[in-house]
């Protein structure tokens, strides 16, 4: 049996670019350049924010990059930039938000030079031609980017099943009986014990280590425990700077946004998307939006190809705004 084709196979992957340092820890981003780009091309930029429940994952965790997302980037000749950021619960959501602001500053100050360097001058990036998208926590951070980084010059956003309204009961009330992505219900007290054990070992210590990435299989049980215990909202906190539902009340405008969500999502309830959509309709009715609410579980689109009809419909919407013709 032949090995599956990597979603990165159409790109030259360049890694370990440091966009900031915190307490001696380098926070990094990766850059993926389509192999099909011809020398002298001025390429649009597609920023990818990774998912992982705000607690796990990393900039190049391939399974969570949707197949259509990668095929889309390749089809329009976009350079993908995929950053890490500080993770919960060792860091706060405010720390994470600060990282996103600093990342966008790095993009506009350093991305052009880095892409030119790694391509030996063959590729130039168009910093007036930027879109951002991501899955789950990454969808949240993509919308947060649009709300808090006006100088990022974002032309379009793609939010895949992001927990944009994380004050819904789904994230604030315990529900041990809920089956999460097919896993059995939690034993009484088990999620709370998993959380407390992790906090005791890594957070309630004299010096907390800065963590910016982790192996998904190691931290996924912690993410599930927070979901069962109804403690994710508490972990994220209620600072205005990290709450899209509050930030939208002060926003003067938003770039066009395509929302993708599975109607059977057992991690991020579809209400998290629709509550935000409805609030944008009320407060910023001029904002172009497209919603793809499709049958499926969390991450349902991971293996969905570019030619799927709902994907084509969504990309037809986005193509009105990004990439801009050169």
Buried (B, 14 or more C-beta within 10 A) or exposed (E): EEEEEEBBEBBBBBEEBEBBEBEEBBBBBBBBBBEEBEEEBEBBBBBBBBBBBBBBBBBBBEEBBBBBBBBBBBBBBBBBBBBBBBBBBBBBBBBBBBBBBBBBBBBBEBBBEBBBEBBEEBBBBBBEBBBBBBBBBBBBBBBBBBBBBEEBBBBBBBBBBBBBBBBBEBBEEBBBEBEBEEEEEBEEEBBBEBBEEBBEEEBEEEEEEBBBBBEBEEBBBBBBBBBBBBBBBBBBBEEEBBBBBBBBEEBEEBBBBBBBBBEEBBBBBBBBBBBBBEBBEEEBEEBBBBBBBBEBBBBBBBEBEBEBEBBEEBBEBBEEBBBEEE
